[in-house]
Amino acid sequence: MSLISDGSDAKKIDLVELNQQDQLNAAVSRLECCDFGPCQIMPETWKWLKLAALAHGKNPVAKEVTFALLGQLRTDRFIIKGFVQLSGESGRGYSLFTTDDLKKIEAEAVKKGFDLIGILHTHPDSVKPSVQDRLAWLTLMFEFDRPMIYYILQPESLKLSAYSIPLSTFSLLKESIQPIECELQDK
């Protein structure tokens, strides 16, 4: 099937060829990326992220480590293309970082055409989120005013869990949180 525009120097557009090219691009995209929870990750990025997490996991005092995940939106999924290790205090059951740290990282990433997609941190023995993990995830989403993907990786087994919510659910959550006006009366 072809569409021809008017004029003597008309260009011929082959829709079948365009469709085949789109399918080829999608297939190449799938070959370039690995599934990574609700996202995909570039194989080279996964290789280096794994090495960084494993190196930390080999520490005799197993400490959690946190990484900011950077990438781009491709059609309907994020593609993780890089990461930055956060340098906050960490211990066996925690990893501290600030949203200011993440905002600085995001500002630099945006200059290079990337977005902050979320964070990944390690747990020495499980991928179950702690209460602190859940609070950190909610805090990140409200600080950045968008859903964030929150990953937990157990370095030795390479077990991974991912947490995210759809934008529509996040919008409902934001709308449902309203201040309640209160008056205190001194007696």
Secondary structure as GFF3:
##gff-version 3
##sequence-region A 1 187
A	DSSP	beta_strand	2	4	.	.	.	ID=ss1
A	DSSP	beta_strand	12	14	.	.	.	ID=ss2
A	DSSP	alpha_helix	15	32	.	.	.	ID=ss3
A	DSSP	beta_strand	34	36	.	.	.	ID=ss4
A	DSSP	beta_strand	39	41	.	.	.	ID=ss5
A	DSSP	alpha_helix	43	57	.	.	.	ID=ss6
A	DSSP	beta_strand	66	74	.	.	.	ID=ss7
A	DSSP	beta_strand	77	85	.	.	.	ID=ss8
A	DSSP	beta_strand	90	91	.	.	.	ID=ss9
A	DSSP	beta_strand	94	95	.	.	.	ID=ss10
A	DSSP	alpha_helix	99	111	.	.	.	ID=ss11
A	DSSP	beta_strand	115	122	.	.	.	ID=ss12
A	DSSP	alpha_helix	131	144	.	.	.	ID=ss13
A	DSSP	beta_strand	149	154	.	.	.	ID=ss14
A	DSSP	beta_strand	159	163	.	.	.	ID=ss15
A	DSSP	alpha_helix	167	176	.	.	.	ID=ss16
###
